[in-house]
Amino acid sequence: IVGDRLMDVVAVPVMGVGNELLGALAIGTEVGDRVAQELSAQTKCEVVFFAHGKVAGSSLSPLTIQSQGTMLAGIATNLQSASAAGDLTRVELGSTPYFARYGQFQSAPGRADIGYLVLNSCEVPLQMLQQTRFAILLVSAVGILLGGVVVWFFVRRVVEPLERLRDSVEAVGRGDLSARVEVSTHDECGDLAIVFNRMVGNLQSSRAELEQTLEK
């Protein structure tokens, strides 16, 4: 810890003539907001670093840290106990619920004054669940609608020729031998229409012959 900042330090020994240790070159990078944001992007969780019980870096917004920093430090302090280490605790930041887990750096064992807090939002899984449920309902509704349209199309394709045949049969029953069924398909209904038209044509010819015979 350097002041209120958390640093990741690597010390390189500087050797002199005769392999004499002259000193060390210390290279340090701050473990702050940038590192927290990189970890947050990889883990899909919010990350908060602590040093001396204060926030040293965070992926949360500065406004959230300003208003909730003290509470986050208190949560981290409570989770430092051996019984709560690694456990998930439900907390709320403002109106957003989170599952919080406290951890310590393996490179600094026994340092209770530094650590990190991982916050997993409860809202994200719920939103994903709601979106998935809505997508399933939407796909189901579209599937039912398309299925109904397909069924209606095929039913009409079968029923409509039969309705025309029925109307023609009723017309012939009333004595109208000029009624014909339009042949629009090449299936069984089309074959039935052809046979019916042939039958009506034969009846019309027989009727004409009979009338001519009666006139003579």
Sequence and secondary structure as in RCSB ss.txt:
>XXXX:A:sequence
IVGDRLMDVVAVPVMGVGNELLGALAIGTEVGDRVAQELSAQTKCEVVFFAHGKVAGSSLSPLTIQSQGTMLAGI
ATNLQSASAAGDLTRVELGSTPYFARYGQFQSAPGRADIGYLVLNSCEVPLQMLQQTRFAILLVSAVGILLGGVV
VWFFVRRVVEPLERLRDSVEAVGRGDLSARVEVSTHDECGDLAIVFNRMVGNLQSSRAELEQTLEK
>XXXX:A:secstr
 BTTB EEEEEEEEE TTS EEEEEEEEEE SHHHHHHHHHHHTSEEEEEETTEEEEESS HHHHHHHHHHHHHH
HHHHTSTTTTT  EEEEETTEEEEEEEE  TTSTT TTEEEEEEEESHHHHHHHHHHHHHHHHHHHHHHHHHHHH
HHHHHHHHHHHHHHHHHHHHHHHTT TT       SSHHHHHHHHHHHHHHHHHHHHHHHHHHHH 
